[in-house]
Amino acid sequence: MLIALIIFAILFVAGWYWTRTTQPTSQGKVLADGYHHYIIDEHNFYYEPGHLTWHVGEKVELTLMNVNHGQPGQNHQWNMGRDLRTSATGFKQHREPDGWKTGFFAGVTIHTKSGDEKIQKDFSVSLTPGQHFTFRFTVPDKPGKWTYGCFLQNGQHFLDGMQGTVDVVAATAG
């Protein structure tokens, strides 16, 4: 019995260590095939993590996962840009957010399992509860702060806090 317990403990620790050192994390610490892996979880009205840092020229593999636990589950969307775009609601003093004036992925080639696509203007991923989507790209030369968000339900998800930021750091001369 003691030997079985020791073997179980060794396997448990080895499995935990393997998971921490080889699986993708939200911090992008794992480098495989030249890509930094990041995961963004979509919860009900927030993303986790809410902030990332990428470097110009960095090869990124990003997995978006709709993991919300609401009943019924909520669909969520993810896209990234800057300069919030709004549209009229019919009320003179109220406008609702509906996207970005400048899309981060404009001109960027996205690699997915179904093939490559050069994004013309906007790139958006919508997921139902339990779905995930993975894509790869090289961080373009667009340094600065970028925001990602969900604009479903006439922008209410964004207004309720479903947004995060990415700091894109310029390449260093060297």
ZAMAR-287326 format. One line per field, with one value per atom (N, C-alpha, C): residue number from 1; residue in three letters; atom name; x, y, z. Coordinates in Angstrom, 1 decimal. Each point is the difference from the previous one (the first is absolute). Last residue first. Example, Ala and Ser with C-alpha at 12.3 -4.5 7.8 and 13.67 -1.06 7.14 Angstrom:
# residues 2
pos <- 2 2 2 1 1 1;
code <- SER SER SER ALA ALA ALA;
site <- N CA C N CA C;
px <- 12.8 0.9 -0.8 0.3 -0.9 0.9;
py <- -2.2 1.1 1.1 -5.7 1.2 1.2;
pz <- 7.1 0.0 0.8 -0.1 0.0 0.0;
END
This chain:
# residues 174
pos <- 174 174 174 173 173 173 172 172 172 171 171 171 170 170 170 169 169 169 168 168 168 167 167 167 166 166 166 165 165 165 164 164 164 163 163 163 162 162 162 161 161 161 160 160 160 159 159 159 158 158 158 157 157 157 156 156 156 155 155 155 154 154 154 153 153 153 152 152 152 151 151 151 150 150 150 149 149 149 148 148 148 147 147 147 146 146 146 145 145 145 144 144 144 143 143 143 142 142 142 141 141 141 140 140 140 139 139 139 138 138 138 137 137 137 136 136 136 135 135 135 134 134 134 133 133 133 132 132 132 131 131 131 130 130 130 129 129 129 128 128 128 127 127 127 126 126 126 125 125 125 124 124 124 123 123 123 122 122 122 121 121 121 120 120 120 119 119 119 118 118 118 117 117 117 116 116 116 115 115 115 114 114 114 113 113 113 112 112 112 111 111 111 110 110 110 109 109 109 108 108 108 107 107 107 106 106 106 105 105 105 104 104 104 103 103 103 102 102 102 101 101 101 100 100 100 99 99 99 98 98 98 97 97 97 96 96 96 95 95 95 94 94 94 93 93 93 92 92 92 91 91 91 90 90 90 89 89 89 88 88 88 87 87 87 86 86 86 85 85 85 84 84 84 83 83 83 82 82 82 81 81 81 80 80 80 79 79 79 78 78 78 77 77 77 76 76 76 75 75 75 74 74 74 73 73 73 72 72 72 71 71 71 70 70 70 69 69 69 68 68 68 67 67 67 66 66 66 65 65 65 64 64 64 63 63 63 62 62 62 61 61 61 60 60 60 59 59 59 58 58 58 57 57 57 56 56 56 55 55 55 54 54 54 53 53 53 52 52 52 51 51 51 50 50 50 49 49 49 48 48 48 47 47 47 46 46 46 45 45 45 44 44 44 43 43 43 42 42 42 41 41 41 40 40 40 39 39 39 38 38 38 37 37 37 36 36 36 35 35 35 34 34 34 33 33 33 32 32 32 31 31 31 30 30 30 29 29 29 28 28 28 27 27 27 26 26 26 25 25 25 24 24 24 23 23 23 22 22 22 21 21 21 20 20 20 19 19 19 18 18 18 17 17 17 16 16 16 15 15 15 14 14 14 13 13 13 12 12 12 11 11 11 10 10 10 9 9 9 8 8 8 7 7 7 6 6 6 5 5 5 4 4 4 3 3 3 2 2 2 1 1 1;
code <- GLY GLY GLY ALA ALA ALA THR THR THR ALA ALA ALA ALA ALA ALA VAL VAL VAL VAL VAL VAL ASP ASP ASP VAL VAL VAL THR THR THR GLY GLY GLY GLN GLN GLN MET MET MET GLY GLY GLY ASP ASP ASP LEU LEU LEU PHE PHE PHE HIS HIS HIS GLN GLN GLN GLY GLY GLY ASN ASN ASN GLN GLN GLN LEU LEU LEU PHE PHE PHE CYS CYS CYS GLY GLY GLY TYR TYR TYR THR THR THR TRP TRP TRP LYS LYS LYS GLY GLY GLY PRO PRO PRO LYS LYS LYS ASP ASP ASP PRO PRO PRO VAL VAL VAL THR THR THR PHE PHE PHE ARG ARG ARG PHE PHE PHE THR THR THR PHE PHE PHE HIS HIS HIS GLN GLN GLN GLY GLY GLY PRO PRO PRO THR THR THR LEU LEU LEU SER SER SER VAL VAL VAL SER SER SER PHE PHE PHE ASP ASP ASP LYS LYS LYS GLN GLN GLN ILE ILE ILE LYS LYS LYS GLU GLU GLU ASP ASP ASP GLY GLY GLY SER SER SER LYS LYS LYS THR THR THR HIS HIS HIS ILE ILE ILE THR THR THR VAL VAL VAL GLY GLY GLY ALA ALA ALA PHE PHE PHE PHE PHE PHE GLY GLY GLY THR THR THR LYS LYS LYS TRP TRP TRP GLY GLY GLY ASP ASP ASP PRO PRO PRO GLU GLU GLU ARG ARG ARG HIS HIS HIS GLN GLN GLN LYS LYS LYS PHE PHE PHE GLY GLY GLY THR THR THR ALA ALA ALA SER SER SER THR THR THR ARG ARG ARG LEU LEU LEU ASP ASP ASP ARG ARG ARG GLY GLY GLY MET MET MET ASN ASN ASN TRP TRP TRP GLN GLN GLN HIS HIS HIS ASN ASN ASN GLN GLN GLN GLY GLY GLY PRO PRO PRO GLN GLN GLN GLY GLY GLY HIS HIS HIS ASN ASN ASN VAL VAL VAL ASN ASN ASN MET MET MET LEU LEU LEU THR THR THR LEU LEU LEU GLU GLU GLU VAL VAL VAL LYS LYS LYS GLU GLU GLU GLY GLY GLY VAL VAL VAL HIS HIS HIS TRP TRP TRP THR THR THR LEU LEU LEU HIS HIS HIS GLY GLY GLY PRO PRO PRO GLU GLU GLU TYR TYR TYR TYR TYR TYR PHE PHE PHE ASN ASN ASN HIS HIS HIS GLU GLU GLU ASP ASP ASP ILE ILE ILE ILE ILE ILE TYR TYR TYR HIS HIS HIS HIS HIS HIS TYR TYR TYR GLY GLY GLY ASP ASP ASP ALA ALA ALA LEU LEU LEU VAL VAL VAL LYS LYS LYS GLY GLY GLY GLN GLN GLN SER SER SER THR THR THR PRO PRO PRO GLN GLN GLN THR THR THR THR THR THR ARG ARG ARG THR THR THR TRP TRP TRP TYR TYR TYR TRP TRP TRP GLY GLY GLY ALA ALA ALA VAL VAL VAL PHE PHE PHE LEU LEU LEU ILE ILE ILE ALA ALA ALA PHE PHE PHE ILE ILE ILE ILE ILE ILE LEU LEU LEU ALA ALA ALA ILE ILE ILE LEU LEU LEU MET MET MET;
site <- N CA C N CA C N CA C N CA C N CA C N CA C N CA C N CA C N CA C N CA C N CA C N CA C N CA C N CA C N CA C N CA C N CA C N CA C N CA C N CA C N CA C N CA C N CA C N CA C N CA C N CA C N CA C N CA C N CA C N CA C N CA C N CA C N CA C N CA C N CA C N CA C N CA C N CA C N CA C N CA C N CA C N CA C N CA C N CA C N CA C N CA C N CA C N CA C N CA C N CA C N CA C N CA C N CA C N CA C N CA C N CA C N CA C N CA C N CA C N CA C N CA C N CA C N CA C N CA C N CA C N CA C N CA C N CA C N CA C N CA C N CA C N CA C N CA C N CA C N CA C N CA C N CA C N CA C N CA C N CA C N CA C N CA C N CA C N CA C N CA C N CA C N CA C N CA C N CA C N CA C N CA C N CA C N CA C N CA C N CA C N CA C N CA C N CA C N CA C N CA C N CA C N CA C N CA C N CA C N CA C N CA C N CA C N CA C N CA C N CA C N CA C N CA C N CA C N CA C N CA C N CA C N CA C N CA C N CA C N CA C N CA C N CA C N CA C N CA C N CA C N CA C N CA C N CA C N CA C N CA C N CA C N CA C N CA C N CA C N CA C N CA C N CA C N CA C N CA C N CA C N CA C N CA C N CA C N CA C N CA C N CA C N CA C N CA C N CA C N CA C N CA C N CA C N CA C N CA C N CA C N CA C N CA C N CA C N CA C N CA C N CA C N CA C N CA C N CA C N CA C N CA C N CA C N CA C N CA C N CA C N CA C N CA C N CA C N CA C;
px <- 19.4 1.1 0.7 -4.7 1.2 1.1 -5.3 1.2 1.1 -5.6 1.2 1.2 -4.9 0.8 1.2 -4.6 1.3 0.8 -5.4 0.9 1.3 -4.3 1.1 0.9 -5.3 1.2 1.0 -5.1 1.0 1.2 -5.8 1.4 1.0 -5.8 1.1 1.3 -5.2 0.7 0.9 -3.0 1.4 0.7 -4.5 0.0 1.4 -0.8 -0.3 0.0 0.6 1.1 -0.2 -3.6 1.1 1.2 -3.6 -0.2 1.1 -0.9 1.1 -0.1 -3.3 0.1 1.1 -0.4 -1.1 0.1 4.7 -1.4 -1.0 5.0 -1.0 -1.4 5.2 -1.2 -1.0 5.7 -1.3 -1.0 5.6 -0.9 -1.3 4.3 -1.1 -0.7 5.2 -1.1 -1.1 4.8 -1.0 -1.2 5.2 -1.0 -1.0 3.0 0.2 -1.0 0.6 -1.0 0.1 2.1 0.6 -1.0 -1.4 0.4 0.7 -0.3 -0.4 0.5 -1.2 1.2 -0.4 -3.1 0.4 1.3 -4.2 1.4 0.2 -4.4 0.6 1.4 -4.7 1.4 0.5 -4.8 0.5 1.5 -4.6 1.2 0.5 -4.9 0.8 1.4 -3.6 0.8 0.8 -4.0 0.5 0.7 0.0 -1.1 0.6 2.3 -0.1 -1.2 2.7 -1.2 -0.1 3.8 -0.3 -1.1 2.5 -0.8 -0.3 2.8 0.1 -0.8 0.7 -0.4 0.1 1.8 -0.4 -0.2 1.9 -0.1 -0.2 2.6 -1.2 0.0 1.9 0.5 -1.2 0.7 -0.8 0.6 0.7 0.5 -0.9 -1.4 0.8 0.4 -2.5 -0.6 0.7 1.4 0.0 -0.6 2.1 -0.9 0.1 2.5 0.1 -0.9 0.5 -0.4 0.1 2.2 -0.4 -0.3 -0.4 0.7 -0.5 -1.8 1.2 0.9 -3.5 -0.1 1.4 -1.3 0.4 -0.1 -1.3 1.4 0.5 -3.9 0.2 1.5 -2.9 1.2 0.1 -3.8 0.3 1.2 -3.3 1.2 0.1 -4.6 1.2 1.1 -4.5 -0.2 1.2 -2.6 1.2 -0.3 -3.6 0.5 1.2 -2.8 0.6 0.5 -3.3 0.6 0.4 -2.4 1.2 0.7 -4.0 0.9 1.3 -3.0 0.0 1.1 -0.4 -1.3 -0.2 4.1 -1.0 -1.5 5.3 -1.1 -1.0 5.3 -1.1 -1.2 5.9 -1.4 -1.0 5.6 -1.0 -1.3 5.3 -1.3 -1.0 5.4 -1.0 -1.4 3.5 0.1 -1.0 0.5 0.3 0.2 -1.8 1.0 0.2 -3.8 0.8 0.8 -3.7 1.3 0.5 -4.9 0.8 1.3 -4.3 0.9 0.8 -4.8 1.0 0.9 -2.5 0.1 0.9 -3.1 1.3 -0.2 -3.9 0.6 1.3 0.7 -1.1 -1.1 5.8 -1.4 -1.0 5.0 -0.7 -1.5 4.4 -0.9 -0.9 3.9 -0.2 -1.0 2.3 -1.2 -0.3 4.7 -0.8 -1.2 4.5 -1.1 -0.9 5.4 -1.2 -1.0 4.8 -1.0 -1.2 5.5 -1.1 -1.0 4.4 -1.0 -1.0 5.1 -0.9 -0.9 2.8 -0.2 -1.0 1.2 0.8 -0.2 -0.9 -0.1 0.9 -2.1 1.1 -0.1 -3.6 0.6 1.1 -3.4 1.1 0.5 -5.0 1.2 1.0 -4.9 1.1 1.1 -4.0 -0.5 1.0 -0.4 0.4 -0.6 -3.1 1.1 1.1 -4.9 1.0 1.0 -5.5 1.4 0.9 -4.9 0.3 1.4 -1.2 -1.2 0.4 3.9 -1.0 -1.2 4.5 -1.2 -1.0 5.6 -1.2 -1.1 5.0 -0.9 -1.3 5.5 -1.4 -0.8 5.1 -0.9 -1.4 5.5 -1.4 -0.7 4.4 -0.4 -1.5 3.6 -1.2 -0.1 3.2 0.3 -1.2 0.1 0.0 0.1 -0.8 0.0 -0.1 0.4 0.4 0.1 -2.5 0.5 0.3 -1.9 1.4 0.6 -4.4 0.8 1.4 -3.9 1.1 0.9 -3.8 -0.5 1.1 1.1 -0.5 -0.5 1.3 -0.2 -0.6 3.0 -1.3 -0.1 3.8 -0.1 -1.4 1.6 1.2 -0.2 -3.3 0.5 1.1 -1.8 -1.0 0.5 2.8 -0.1 -1.0 0.4 1.1 0.0 -3.4 -0.1 1.1 0.3 -1.0 -0.2 3.0 0.5 -1.0 -1.4 0.9 0.6 -2.8 -0.8 1.0 1.9 -0.7 -0.8 2.1 1.0 -0.6 -2.8 0.5 1.0 -1.7 -1.0 0.5 2.8 0.0 -1.1 0.2 1.2 0.0 -3.4 -0.2 1.2 0.2 -0.9 -0.3 2.7 0.7 -0.9 -1.8 0.9 0.7 -2.7 -0.8 0.9;
py <- 45.8 -0.8 -0.7 3.2 0.0 -0.8 -0.9 0.8 -0.1 -0.1 -0.8 0.8 1.2 0.1 -0.9 -1.1 0.7 0.0 -0.4 -0.4 0.8 -1.3 0.9 -0.6 -0.9 -0.6 1.2 -0.9 0.8 -0.9 -0.5 -0.2 0.8 -1.1 0.7 -0.3 -0.3 -1.1 0.7 2.3 -0.3 -1.1 2.2 -0.7 -0.5 2.2 0.9 -0.6 -2.8 0.9 1.0 -2.8 -0.8 0.9 1.9 -0.1 -0.8 1.1 0.5 -0.1 -1.9 1.5 0.6 -4.7 0.6 1.5 -2.0 -0.6 0.7 0.7 1.0 -0.6 -0.8 -0.7 1.1 0.4 0.1 -0.8 2.1 -1.0 0.0 3.8 -0.6 -1.1 2.7 -0.5 -0.6 3.3 -0.7 -0.3 0.5 0.7 -0.8 -0.7 0.1 0.9 -2.8 1.0 0.1 -3.1 1.2 1.1 -5.4 1.1 1.2 -5.4 1.3 1.0 -4.9 0.7 1.4 -4.7 1.2 0.5 -4.2 0.4 1.3 -2.9 0.5 0.5 -2.8 0.2 0.6 -0.9 0.3 0.4 -2.5 0.7 0.2 -1.3 0.1 0.6 -0.3 -1.3 0.0 3.4 -0.6 -1.4 3.2 -0.4 -0.7 3.9 -1.3 -0.3 3.5 -0.2 -1.4 3.8 -1.4 -0.1 3.7 -0.3 -1.4 4.2 -1.4 -0.3 4.1 -0.4 -1.6 2.3 1.1 -0.5 -2.9 1.3 1.1 -4.9 0.8 1.3 -4.9 1.4 0.8 -5.5 1.1 1.4 -6.0 1.4 1.0 -5.2 0.7 1.4 -3.4 -0.1 0.8 -0.2 -1.4 -0.1 4.7 -0.9 -1.4 5.3 -1.4 -0.8 5.4 -0.9 -1.4 5.1 -1.4 -0.8 5.5 -1.1 -1.3 4.5 -0.2 -1.2 1.9 0.4 -0.1 -1.0 -1.0 0.4 2.8 -0.4 -0.9 3.9 -1.4 -0.4 4.8 -0.6 -1.5 2.3 0.8 -0.5 -3.1 0.8 0.8 -2.1 -0.5 1.1 0.5 -1.1 -0.5 3.2 -0.4 -1.2 3.9 -1.3 -0.4 4.8 -0.7 -1.3 4.5 -1.3 -0.6 4.3 0.0 -1.3 0.6 1.0 0.0 -4.2 0.9 1.0 -3.5 0.6 1.0 -2.4 -0.9 0.5 0.5 0.6 -1.1 -1.1 0.3 0.5 -0.5 -0.1 0.2 -1.4 0.5 -0.2 0.5 -0.6 0.7 -0.5 1.1 -0.6 -3.7 1.2 1.0 -5.8 1.2 1.2 -5.6 0.8 1.2 -4.3 0.6 1.1 -4.2 0.5 0.7 -2.2 0.4 0.6 -3.5 1.1 0.2 -2.6 0.2 1.2 -2.7 1.1 -0.2 -3.5 0.5 1.2 -0.8 -0.8 0.7 -0.1 -0.8 0.9 0.4 0.5 -1.0 0.1 -1.0 0.4 0.8 0.6 -1.1 -0.1 -0.8 0.5 0.4 0.5 -1.0 1.3 -1.1 0.7 0.8 0.7 -1.2 0.4 -0.8 0.7 1.1 0.4 -0.9 0.6 -0.9 0.3 2.8 -0.2 -1.1 2.6 -1.0 -0.5 4.9 -1.3 -0.8 4.5 -1.1 -1.4 4.3 0.1 -1.1 -0.8 0.8 -0.1 -0.4 -0.6 0.9 -0.8 0.8 -0.9 0.3 -0.7 1.0 -0.4 0.8 -1.0 -1.5 1.3 0.9 -5.7 1.2 1.3 -2.1 -0.4 -0.6 3.3 -0.9 -0.3 1.5 0.4 -1.1 -0.2 1.5 0.3 -4.9 0.9 1.4 -2.9 -0.2 0.9 -1.9 0.9 -0.5 -0.6 -0.6 1.1 -0.7 1.0 -0.7 -1.4 -0.4 1.2 -1.0 0.7 -0.6 -1.1 -0.4 0.8 0.6 0.1 -0.2 -2.0 0.8 0.1 -2.7 1.4 0.9 -4.8 0.3 1.5 -0.3 -1.2 0.3 2.2 0.3 -1.4 2.4 -1.2 0.4 3.1 -0.4 -1.1 2.9 -0.2 -0.5 1.1 0.9 -0.3 -2.7 1.4 1.0 -5.2 0.8 1.4 -5.5 1.5 0.6 -4.4 0.4 1.5 -2.4 -0.3 0.4 0.5 0.3 -0.2 -0.9 1.4 0.4 -4.5 0.9 1.5 -3.4 -0.1 1.0 -0.5 0.7 0.0 -2.4 1.4 0.8 -4.7 0.5 1.5 -2.1 0.0 0.5 -0.6 1.1 0.1 -3.6 1.2 1.2 -4.3 0.3 1.3 -1.4 0.3 0.3 -1.4 1.4 0.4 -4.5 1.0 1.4 -3.4 0.0 1.0 -0.7 0.7 0.1 -2.5 1.4 0.8 -4.7 0.5 1.5 -2.2 0.1 0.5 -0.9 1.1 0.2 -3.8 1.2 1.3;
pz <- -32.6 0.6 -0.9 1.4 -0.9 0.6 1.1 0.4 -1.0 -0.5 0.0 0.4 2.0 -1.3 0.1 2.5 0.3 -1.3 1.7 -1.1 0.2 3.3 -0.2 -1.1 1.3 -0.4 -0.2 2.8 -0.7 -0.4 1.1 0.5 -0.9 1.2 -0.7 0.6 1.4 -0.8 -1.0 3.2 0.4 -0.8 -0.5 1.3 0.4 -4.2 1.1 1.4 -3.8 0.1 1.1 -1.1 0.6 0.3 -2.4 1.5 0.7 -4.9 0.7 1.5 -3.0 -0.2 0.8 0.0 0.7 -0.1 -0.9 -0.2 0.8 -0.7 -0.3 -0.2 2.4 -0.5 -0.2 0.1 0.7 -0.7 0.5 -0.5 0.7 -1.0 0.8 -0.7 0.1 -0.8 0.9 0.0 0.8 -1.0 -1.9 0.8 0.7 -4.8 1.4 0.6 -4.4 0.4 1.5 -3.8 0.5 0.3 0.3 -1.0 0.7 1.3 0.5 -0.9 -1.6 0.4 0.4 0.2 -0.8 0.5 0.6 0.1 -0.9 2.8 -1.3 0.3 2.2 0.1 -1.4 3.3 -1.4 0.2 2.8 0.0 -1.4 3.2 -1.2 0.3 3.3 -0.2 -1.3 0.1 1.2 -0.3 -4.1 0.9 1.2 -3.4 0.5 0.9 -3.9 0.8 0.4 -2.1 0.3 0.9 -3.7 1.1 0.2 -2.9 0.3 1.3 -4.3 1.3 0.2 -4.0 0.9 1.4 -3.5 -0.7 0.9 0.5 0.5 -0.7 -1.5 0.2 0.4 0.5 -0.5 0.4 -0.3 0.3 -0.6 1.8 -1.0 0.5 2.5 -1.3 -1.1 4.6 -0.5 -1.4 1.1 0.8 -0.6 -0.1 -0.4 0.9 -1.9 1.1 -0.5 -1.4 -0.5 1.3 -0.6 0.6 -0.6 -0.9 -0.7 0.5 3.3 -1.4 -0.6 4.7 -0.9 -1.5 3.8 0.2 -1.1 -0.6 0.4 0.1 0.4 -0.5 0.5 1.1 -1.2 -0.7 3.1 0.0 -1.3 2.7 -0.6 0.1 1.7 -0.9 -0.7 4.4 -0.7 -0.9 1.1 0.5 -0.8 1.6 -1.1 0.6 1.5 0.3 -1.3 0.7 0.9 0.1 -2.7 -0.4 0.8 -1.3 1.1 -0.3 -2.8 -0.1 1.1 -0.9 0.5 -0.2 -2.5 0.6 0.5 -0.2 -1.0 0.8 0.4 0.6 -1.1 0.9 -0.9 0.6 2.0 0.1 -1.0 0.3 -0.3 -0.2 -0.5 0.8 -0.6 0.1 -0.7 0.9 -0.5 0.6 -0.9 1.5 -1.1 0.6 1.3 0.3 -1.3 2.6 -1.2 0.5 2.0 0.1 -1.3 2.4 -1.1 0.3 4.0 -0.8 -1.2 3.4 -0.4 -1.0 3.6 -1.1 -0.4 3.6 -0.5 -0.4 0.7 0.2 -0.5 0.0 0.8 0.3 -3.9 0.9 0.7 -3.4 1.2 1.0 -5.2 0.7 1.1 -2.6 0.5 0.7 -3.6 0.7 0.4 -1.4 0.1 0.8 -3.0 0.9 0.0 -1.5 -0.2 1.1 -2.3 1.0 -0.5 -0.8 -0.6 1.1 -0.5 0.7 -0.7 -1.3 -0.6 0.7 2.8 -1.5 -0.5 4.8 -0.6 -1.5 4.5 -1.2 -0.5 4.6 -0.6 -1.1 3.0 -0.5 -0.6 3.3 -0.5 -0.5 2.1 -0.5 -0.6 0.3 0.7 -0.7 0.0 0.9 -0.8 -0.4 -0.6 1.1 0.4 0.1 -0.7 0.2 0.1 0.5 0.1 -0.1 0.4 -2.0 1.1 -0.2 -3.0 0.0 1.1 -0.8 0.4 0.0 -2.5 0.6 0.2 -0.9 0.1 0.6 -2.7 0.9 0.0 -1.8 0.1 1.1 -3.6 1.4 0.1 -3.9 0.4 1.5 -2.6 -0.2 0.3 0.8 -1.4 -0.4 4.8 -0.7 -1.5 5.4 -1.4 -0.7 4.6 -0.7 -1.4 3.2 0.4 -0.8 0.2 -1.2 0.3 3.0 -0.1 -1.2 1.1 -0.4 0.0 -1.2 1.2 -0.5 -2.0 -0.2 1.3 0.5 -0.5 -0.2 1.9 -1.4 -0.6 4.7 -0.8 -1.5 3.6 0.2 -1.0 0.1 -0.5 0.1 1.7 -1.5 -0.5 4.7 -0.6 -1.5 2.2 0.3 -0.6 -0.2 -0.9 0.2 2.9 -1.3 -1.0 4.4 -0.1 -1.4 0.8 0.1 -0.1 0.1 -1.2 0.0 4.0 -1.0 -1.4 3.5 0.3 -1.0 -0.2 -0.4 0.2 1.5 -1.5 -0.4 4.6 -0.5 -1.5 1.9 0.3 -0.4 -0.4 -1.0 0.3 3.0 -1.3 -1.0 4.2 0.1 -1.3 0.4 0.0 0.0;
END
